[in-house]
């Protein structure tokens, strides 16, 4: 008799638990309200960044890289932030050497302050009908006595 009572209580509790589970699954709960997300602020018109890297003749590893800060509003003076060599050494510039950006030719050109290095930016801003790839990289060429003539690529980013 006692076994039947315990079995009955167990069956009753199981039925209540099952009923509660079914109720919880099938009831319609209104979705939480969607709160509007604030629009992102417009991009600042601060300085842009330009990173260029140029490869050894086999085109597999970078030989030299240059990182510049471009002026706001599309000016012509670019400050060099650092230069990285193939051996991993890096030169940081506290006082940024000013490179000159020239769009007068067929492709834009970035010239070092002493004129010893010239970077041809073949695909910058759609020059020569070329557009940057999906990652923002575009074709560039380095012309100098120190590094010889090297092919490479550059990419612009916002600061």
NORZIZI-V826667 format. One record per backbone hydrogen bond with DSSP energy under -0.5 kcal/mol. CO is the residue of the C=O (numbers start at 1). NH is the residue of the N-H. E is the energy in kcal/mol with one decimal. If there is no record, write none. Layout:
co=CO nh=NH e=E
co=CO nh=NH e=E
This chain:
co=1 nh=5 e=-1.8
co=2 nh=6 e=-2.1
co=3 nh=7 e=-2.4
co=4 nh=8 e=-2.3
co=5 nh=9 e=-2.5
co=6 nh=10 e=-2.5
co=7 nh=11 e=-2.5
co=8 nh=12 e=-2.4
co=9 nh=13 e=-2.7
co=10 nh=14 e=-2.2
co=11 nh=15 e=-2.3
co=12 nh=16 e=-2.4
co=13 nh=17 e=-2.5
co=14 nh=18 e=-2.6
co=15 nh=19 e=-2.6
co=16 nh=20 e=-2.5
co=17 nh=21 e=-2.2
co=18 nh=22 e=-2.4
co=19 nh=23 e=-2.4
co=20 nh=24 e=-2.5
co=21 nh=25 e=-2.0
co=22 nh=26 e=-2.3
co=23 nh=27 e=-1.7
co=27 nh=29 e=-0.7
co=28 nh=30 e=-0.5
co=33 nh=35 e=-0.6
co=47 nh=159 e=-1.3
co=48 nh=70 e=-3.7
co=49 nh=157 e=-2.3
co=50 nh=68 e=-3.1
co=51 nh=155 e=-2.1
co=52 nh=66 e=-3.0
co=53 nh=153 e=-2.3
co=54 nh=63 e=-3.8
co=54 nh=64 e=-1.6
co=56 nh=59 e=-1.9
co=61 nh=56 e=-2.1
co=63 nh=86 e=-1.4
co=64 nh=54 e=-2.8
co=65 nh=84 e=-2.4
co=66 nh=52 e=-2.8
co=67 nh=81 e=-3.1
co=67 nh=82 e=-1.2
co=68 nh=50 e=-2.1
co=68 nh=70 e=-0.6
co=69 nh=79 e=-2.4
co=71 nh=74 e=-1.1
co=76 nh=78 e=-0.6
co=76 nh=101 e=-3.0
co=78 nh=99 e=-3.5
co=79 nh=69 e=-2.8
co=79 nh=81 e=-0.5
co=81 nh=93 e=-2.5
co=82 nh=67 e=-2.1
co=83 nh=91 e=-2.9
co=84 nh=65 e=-2.6
co=85 nh=88 e=-1.7
co=89 nh=85 e=-2.9
co=90 nh=92 e=-0.6
co=91 nh=83 e=-1.8
co=92 nh=94 e=-0.6
co=94 nh=96 e=-0.8
co=97 nh=80 e=-2.3
co=97 nh=99 e=-0.7
co=99 nh=78 e=-2.8
co=100 nh=102 e=-0.5
co=100 nh=111 e=-2.6
co=102 nh=109 e=-2.5
co=108 nh=121 e=-2.9
co=109 nh=102 e=-3.1
co=109 nh=111 e=-0.5
co=110 nh=119 e=-2.9
co=111 nh=100 e=-2.2
co=112 nh=115 e=-1.2
co=116 nh=145 e=-0.6
co=117 nh=112 e=-2.6
co=118 nh=120 e=-0.6
co=118 nh=143 e=-2.9
co=119 nh=110 e=-2.6
co=119 nh=121 e=-0.6
co=120 nh=122 e=-1.1
co=120 nh=141 e=-2.1
co=121 nh=108 e=-0.7
co=121 nh=124 e=-1.3
co=123 nh=126 e=-1.3
co=124 nh=127 e=-1.2
co=126 nh=129 e=-1.7
co=127 nh=130 e=-2.0
co=133 nh=136 e=-2.2
co=136 nh=156 e=-0.6
co=137 nh=133 e=-2.9
co=138 nh=154 e=-2.5
co=139 nh=123 e=-1.6
co=140 nh=152 e=-2.3
co=141 nh=120 e=-3.0
co=142 nh=150 e=-1.8
co=143 nh=118 e=-2.2
co=144 nh=148 e=-0.8
co=148 nh=144 e=-1.0
co=148 nh=150 e=-0.7
co=150 nh=142 e=-3.2
co=151 nh=55 e=-2.5
co=152 nh=140 e=-2.0
co=153 nh=53 e=-2.6
co=154 nh=138 e=-2.5
co=155 nh=51 e=-2.5
co=157 nh=49 e=-3.5
